[in-house]
Amino acid sequence: MADSALYTYILAALVAILLYRWRFVNLYDIPTIGPSVPFLSYIGAIRLLSHAKDMLQEGYQKHKGGIFKIAMLDRWLVVVSGPKLVEELRKLPDEQVSFLEAAQDLVQMKYTFGHEVHDDPIHVEIIRAHLTRHIASIFPDVRDEIVSAFNDHIPATSDQWMPVSVLPVMQNIVARVSNRVFVGLPMCRHEEYLRLAITHTMTVARTRNLLTWFPEPLKPIIGFFVNESRRGLKHGKAYLGPTIQDRLNKMRDFGADWSDKPDDMLQWTIDLATDKGKGIGQIVQYVLLTNFAAIHTSSNSFTQALYHLAANPEYIKPLREEVDTVIKEEGWTKVAMQKLKKLDSFMRESQRMNGINVSLMRKAMKDIRFSNGLFIPAGTMIVAPAVAMHMDDENYTNADVFDPWRFSDLRGEEGEITKHQFVSTSVDYIAFGHGKHACPGRFFAANELKAMLAHTVMNYDVKFENEGVRPPNVWFATTVSPDPTAKVLFRKRQDCF
């Protein structure tokens, strides 16, 4: 009897998979990289896990300016390439293609953060309406936490080189600096809370990767068993719950704008969440979600840039000279960060070469047809091949060469103030997406990362033990990460200004 039930479940699962794949029969008109027949397409999906860069590059070279598709384990990924189609995708209205639905699907938000956060993602509104507008006023706190965190995690001396496992250290530093703004002192330095913020980020990534092995019809079942959002919520409430409750009590007793009301993201979240009738649990989930978005991407981005610097220490001097000149004029401020053109260019070039593999994610909410006649059915995930476009010599001269001043030189030649800034997007630079749905947190992240790099060059010498050799990136499916095992040698700078 038990065997019969098991076979029934297996048969039902196979039927669900087949029916789900056949939903997208209309995609057969789109060229495929890898097998396209149901079930055989899983061969391509499995290959994608370790060869995504090569497969996307193959599709880009064969169908440049056109559209192709690649099988993932749980869906087809339709890839548009070339400036014309990228711009066309950007201009499609939200009722036809949704960035939010795409991002939520790829993070598997229903199962990693819960349905309530999935259904009402107020963190996006908070980032756009509050965080970006407050960058100048919160910058002194960001700077203070950078100094404190680097002193604690990289206590290098001037008389010897100190090996540092960069990626895990930067995860801790980014978590501290970001949470100085998210939850404030003293919680941003609470070791157990920071460990939760970092490990929850890793847990979400693991859960997301696991769920991609299953088609949509099976995800509610699998998600029920692997969903670890409840554990993160339990621990998050233990750390943040008392603070949130205290603030809610003050709002009740003294009104919404009491005299010493904090001005941090936690309070902005409390204000908006309570207006919508949400409780402490939901507020904690939004804080954890914001940490997920900030810690993983920013620590990766900074580590990638630092690897370029350590592999090419000759870049330190011109960066130091620029930082020293600007800081003497403006102090450690947001205005100063805007004037660091070489440092900004360094970060943008690193992001160009090491950023996300695919970008401009959209989910078709209705059937759509592109100008080249290709039909995309509702429910399809659409992306653009960021790495392939960024490494195209038609878009960037000597695209495979790291040129730290590439964009600062372009700003000088073209007289453009903002076009080639770190945070700027275009049809051929999509590291942050493009258009109105470009990453809303990129302005805060850029200022944080630039302040961290400026602090690094002003206070440390860095290099690799194997001088001049940058460790290769690690690729998994559509993600790219810096080598998590690489170490950089730090020494306290000997010729401080």
Secondary structure, DSSP 8 states (H G I E B T S, - for coil): -HHHHHHHHHHHHHHHHHHHHHTTGGGGGS-BSS--STTTHHHHHHHHHHHHHHHHHHHHHHSTTSEEEEE-SSSEEEEE-SHHHHHHHHHS-TTTEEHHHHHHHHHTHHHHT-HHHHH--HHHHHIIIIIGGGHHHHHHHHHHHHHHHHHHH----SSS-EEEEHHHHHHHHHHHHHHHHHT-TTGGG-HHHHHHHHHHHHHHHHHHHHHTTS-GGGHHHHHHHH--HHHHHHHHHHHHHHHHHHHHHHHHHH-TT-TT---SHHHHHHHHHHHTT--HHHHHHHHHHHHHHHHHHHHHHHHHHHHHHHH-GGGHHHHHHHHHHHHHHH-SSHHHHHH-HHHHHHHHHHHHHHS-SSEEEEEESS-EE-TTS-EE-TT-EEEE-HHHHHT-TTTSTTTTS--TTHHHHHHHHHT-SSTTSTT--BTTB-TT--GGGS-TTHHHHHHHHHHHHHHHHHHEEEE-SSTT-----EEETTEEE--TT-EEEEEE-SS--
